[in-house]
Amino acid sequence: MDALRTGEQGLFGPSSVTWQMHGDPMMWVAGVRALYLQALHPRAVRGVMQNSDFRRDAWGRLMRTANFVGTTTYGTTEAAEKAGARVRKIHTLLQATDPDTGERYRIDEPELLLWVHCAEIDSYLHVLRRSGFPLTDAHADRYIDEHRVSARLVGLDPADVPANLAELAAYFGKMLPELAAGPEARDVDDFLSRPPIHPLIVPARALLWRRVARLAYAALPPYAHELYGRTAPAPSTVTRRLRVTGTLLRCVPARLRWQLPPKHILRAMARLGPGSRPAPYKVGR
């Protein structure tokens, strides 16, 4: 029985756009952009801030998110489904309170889950495309459609999730009136600019992290810059910075990058063979 029929290729498989994209190092910059964007939905970010020690364990949260994306992309179907079930179970136990009205609401409301999902997918696509990853509009449409599967894992009905670039753009247009940079968004902004770290590695924060955070912030859409109250940089400048950063990071040998925990890609290649290695040139196949 081959890997496809046994579920060993997982939810996406080596022929998917997702498989190739998620192995790119610019996904880390894209993930930070997603945090900035997600924080602009007051109810969604409030659910995060009230149910986690984000300020003290933000690194842990980032790594758990990265692990979830890695498992659902490169793990077996069984592993991906289990990861989704864990997330759904945790979400059913959590609520948040609107400080203005006193309303209690569940954080697994479809509206909130959809915002988080779309902010991530938009960020992954936006950053990778502008940084030089070869994606046509048709590839982007495929990627968005593929991720209706990951939307199901967190509790959404795939029929309610954007399936292409046009639907994703329409969704963000509809959401604009609901967005604001409230107190919680300001907290996220402050943290991402100056995350608390051990004093011995403060120089590394200034040298590396702030560059990543500033680049991720710069890549936000114009309305996000307006809500945060800072002038948006020139698009051409941001694109140039994204391309330079992408080029430099992609010069680091993939095998070296993939040695970092939790090694999802290396485990997938061991399971499926060297032909499953993700690479940009495979997107158009």
C-alpha positions as CSV (number, residue, x, y, z in Angstrom):
1,M,0.0,0.0,0.0
2,D,1.5,3.4,-1.0
3,A,2.0,6.4,1.2
4,L,-0.9,8.3,-0.3
5,R,-3.5,5.6,0.5
6,T,-2.1,5.1,4.0
7,G,-2.3,8.8,4.8
8,E,1.5,9.0,5.2
9,Q,1.6,12.0,2.9
10,G,-0.6,13.9,5.3
11,L,-3.3,16.5,4.6
12,F,-1.4,18.3,1.8
13,G,1.4,16.1,0.4
14,P,4.6,16.9,-1.6
15,S,2.6,18.0,-4.7
16,S,0.8,20.8,-2.9
17,V,1.8,24.5,-2.9
18,T,1.6,24.4,0.9
19,W,4.3,21.7,1.1
20,Q,6.8,23.9,-0.9
21,M,5.9,27.3,0.8
22,H,6.0,26.2,4.4
23,G,9.6,25.1,4.0
24,D,10.7,28.6,3.2
25,P,12.6,30.6,5.9
26,M,10.5,33.7,5.3
27,M,7.7,32.0,7.0
28,W,9.1,33.3,10.2
29,V,8.8,36.9,9.1
30,A,5.3,36.1,7.8
31,G,4.3,34.6,11.1
32,V,5.2,37.9,12.9
33,R,3.2,39.9,10.4
34,A,0.2,37.6,11.1
35,L,0.5,38.5,14.8
36,Y,0.4,42.2,14.1
37,L,-2.6,41.7,11.8
38,Q,-4.5,39.4,14.1
39,A,-4.1,41.9,17.0
40,L,-6.2,44.4,15.1
41,H,-9.4,42.4,15.8
42,P,-10.3,43.5,19.3
43,R,-12.4,40.4,20.3
44,A,-9.8,38.0,18.8
45,V,-6.8,39.6,20.5
46,R,-8.7,39.9,23.8
47,G,-9.3,36.2,23.7
48,V,-5.5,35.6,23.4
49,M,-4.5,38.1,26.1
50,Q,-7.1,37.0,28.7
51,N,-6.4,33.3,28.3
52,S,-2.6,33.1,28.1
53,D,0.4,34.6,29.7
54,F,1.4,36.2,26.3
55,R,3.8,38.7,27.8
56,R,5.8,36.0,29.7
57,D,5.4,33.1,27.3
58,A,5.1,34.7,23.9
59,W,8.1,32.7,22.6
60,G,6.3,29.5,23.8
61,R,3.2,30.6,22.0
62,L,5.1,31.4,18.8
63,M,6.8,27.9,18.9
64,R,3.5,26.2,19.6
65,T,2.0,27.9,16.6
66,A,5.0,26.9,14.4
67,N,4.8,23.3,15.7
68,F,1.1,23.2,14.8
69,V,1.8,24.5,11.3
70,G,4.7,22.1,10.9
71,T,2.6,19.1,12.1
72,T,-0.4,19.9,9.9
73,T,1.8,20.5,6.9
74,Y,4.4,17.7,7.1
75,G,3.0,15.2,9.6
76,T,0.8,12.2,8.8
77,T,-2.9,12.6,8.5
78,E,-3.3,11.1,11.9
79,A,-0.9,13.5,13.5
80,A,-2.5,16.5,11.8
81,E,-6.0,15.4,12.9
82,K,-4.8,14.9,16.5
83,A,-3.2,18.3,16.5
84,G,-6.5,19.9,15.3
85,A,-8.5,18.0,17.9
86,R,-6.2,19.3,20.7
87,V,-6.6,22.9,19.5
88,R,-10.4,22.5,19.3
89,K,-10.6,21.0,22.7
90,I,-8.6,23.8,24.3
91,H,-10.7,26.5,22.6
92,T,-14.0,25.0,23.8
93,L,-12.8,25.6,27.4
94,L,-11.9,29.3,27.0
95,Q,-13.9,32.5,27.2
96,A,-13.1,36.2,27.2
97,T,-14.8,39.3,28.5
98,D,-15.5,42.6,26.7
99,P,-14.4,45.2,29.3
100,D,-16.7,47.8,27.9
101,T,-20.0,45.8,27.9
102,G,-19.1,43.0,30.3
103,E,-20.2,40.4,27.7
104,R,-18.7,37.0,28.0
105,Y,-18.0,35.2,24.8
106,R,-16.3,32.0,23.6
107,I,-13.0,32.3,21.8
108,D,-14.0,29.6,19.3
109,E,-16.7,31.7,17.8
110,P,-16.4,31.1,14.0
111,E,-16.0,34.8,13.3
112,L,-12.9,34.9,15.5
113,L,-11.4,31.7,14.2
114,L,-11.9,32.9,10.7
115,W,-10.1,36.2,11.3
116,V,-7.1,34.3,12.8
117,H,-7.0,31.9,9.9
118,C,-7.3,34.6,7.2
119,A,-4.7,36.8,8.8
120,E,-2.2,33.9,8.8
121,I,-2.9,32.8,5.2
122,D,-2.7,36.3,3.9
123,S,0.6,36.9,5.7
124,Y,2.2,33.7,4.5
125,L,1.2,34.5,0.9
126,H,2.0,38.2,1.1
127,V,5.5,37.9,2.6
128,L,6.7,35.0,0.5
129,R,5.5,36.5,-2.8
130,R,7.1,39.9,-2.1
131,S,10.3,38.3,-1.0
132,G,10.8,36.4,-4.2
133,F,9.2,33.0,-3.7
134,P,7.8,32.1,-7.2
135,L,4.0,32.1,-6.9
136,T,1.6,33.1,-9.6
137,D,-2.0,34.1,-8.8
138,A,-3.0,30.6,-9.8
139,H,-0.6,29.1,-7.2
140,A,-1.9,31.6,-4.6
141,D,-5.5,30.5,-5.3
142,R,-4.4,26.9,-4.9
143,Y,-2.7,27.7,-1.6
144,I,-5.8,29.5,-0.2
145,D,-8.0,26.6,-1.3
146,E,-5.7,24.0,0.2
147,H,-6.0,25.8,3.6
148,R,-9.7,25.3,3.9
149,V,-8.4,21.9,5.2
150,S,-6.4,23.6,8.0
151,A,-9.5,25.8,8.7
152,R,-11.5,22.7,9.3
153,L,-8.9,21.5,11.8
154,V,-9.5,24.5,14.1
155,G,-13.3,24.2,13.9
156,L,-14.4,26.1,10.8
157,D,-16.7,24.9,8.1
158,P,-14.6,24.9,4.9
159,A,-17.5,26.2,3.0
160,D,-17.4,29.5,5.0
161,V,-13.6,30.0,4.3
162,P,-12.2,32.1,1.4
163,A,-11.1,29.8,-1.4
164,N,-9.1,32.2,-3.6
165,L,-7.5,35.6,-3.8
166,A,-10.6,37.4,-4.7
167,E,-12.6,35.9,-1.8
168,L,-9.8,36.6,0.6
169,A,-9.6,40.3,-0.5
170,A,-13.4,40.6,-0.2
171,Y,-13.2,39.2,3.3
172,F,-10.7,41.7,4.5
173,G,-12.7,44.5,2.9
174,K,-15.8,43.4,4.8
175,M,-13.8,43.2,8.1
176,L,-12.3,46.7,8.0
177,P,-15.0,48.4,10.0
178,E,-14.5,46.0,12.9
179,L,-10.8,46.5,13.2
180,A,-9.1,48.8,15.7
181,A,-5.7,49.1,17.5
182,G,-7.1,48.8,21.1
183,P,-5.1,48.4,24.3
184,E,-4.4,44.7,23.6
185,A,-3.1,45.4,20.1
186,R,-0.8,48.1,21.6
187,D,0.5,45.4,24.1
188,V,1.2,43.1,21.2
189,D,2.9,45.9,19.3
190,D,5.1,46.8,22.3
191,F,6.0,43.2,22.9
192,L,7.0,42.5,19.3
193,S,9.1,45.6,19.3
194,R,10.9,44.9,22.6
195,P,10.3,41.3,23.7
196,P,11.6,40.5,27.2
197,I,14.8,38.4,27.1
198,H,17.8,37.5,29.2
199,P,20.1,40.6,29.6
200,L,23.0,38.7,28.0
201,I,21.2,38.5,24.6
202,V,19.8,42.0,24.5
203,P,22.4,42.9,21.8
204,A,21.1,40.0,19.7
205,R,17.5,41.4,20.1
206,A,18.6,44.7,18.8
207,L,20.6,43.2,15.9
208,L,18.3,40.4,14.8
209,W,14.8,40.4,16.3
210,R,14.0,44.1,15.8
211,R,15.0,43.8,12.2
212,V,12.6,40.9,11.7
213,A,9.8,42.7,13.7
214,R,10.2,45.9,11.8
215,L,10.2,44.1,8.4
216,A,7.1,42.1,9.4
217,Y,5.4,45.3,10.5
218,A,6.4,47.2,7.3
219,A,4.8,44.4,5.2
220,L,1.3,45.1,6.7
221,P,-1.4,46.5,4.5
222,P,-1.9,50.3,4.5
223,Y,-5.0,50.2,6.7
224,A,-3.0,48.4,9.4
225,H,-0.4,51.1,9.5
226,E,-3.2,53.7,9.8
227,L,-4.8,51.9,12.7
228,Y,-1.5,51.5,14.5
229,G,-0.9,55.2,13.9
230,R,2.4,55.0,12.1
231,T,3.3,56.2,8.6
232,A,3.5,53.3,6.1
233,P,6.9,53.0,4.4
234,A,7.1,53.2,0.7
235,P,5.9,49.9,-0.9
236,S,9.0,49.7,-3.1
237,T,11.3,50.0,-0.1
238,V,9.5,47.2,1.8
239,T,9.6,44.9,-1.3
240,R,13.3,45.6,-1.7
241,R,13.9,44.8,2.0
242,L,11.8,41.6,1.8
243,R,13.7,40.4,-1.3
244,V,17.1,41.1,0.2
245,T,16.1,39.3,3.4
246,G,14.6,36.4,1.5
247,T,17.7,36.0,-0.7
248,L,20.0,36.0,2.4
249,L,18.0,33.5,4.3
250,R,17.6,31.2,1.4
251,C,21.4,31.1,1.0
252,V,21.5,29.2,4.3
253,P,21.5,25.5,3.4
254,A,18.1,24.1,3.8
255,R,19.4,21.0,5.6
256,L,21.0,23.2,8.2
257,R,17.8,25.3,8.7
258,W,15.7,22.1,9.0
259,Q,17.9,20.7,11.7
260,L,16.3,23.2,14.2
261,P,13.6,21.6,16.3
262,P,11.0,20.2,15.8
263,K,12.4,18.9,12.5
264,H,9.0,18.2,10.8
265,I,10.5,18.5,7.3
266,L,13.3,16.0,7.9
267,R,10.9,13.5,9.4
268,A,8.6,13.9,6.4
269,M,11.6,13.3,4.0
270,A,12.6,10.2,6.0
271,R,9.1,8.9,5.8
272,L,8.4,9.7,2.1
273,G,11.9,9.7,0.6
274,P,14.2,12.5,-0.7
275,G,11.8,13.3,-3.6
276,S,9.5,14.9,-1.0
277,R,12.0,17.6,-0.2
278,P,10.2,21.0,-0.4
279,A,11.6,23.5,-2.9
280,P,10.3,26.7,-4.6
281,Y,10.9,25.3,-8.1
282,K,8.5,22.5,-7.5
283,V,5.5,24.8,-7.1
284,G,4.7,24.9,-10.8
285,R,4.8,21.2,-11.3
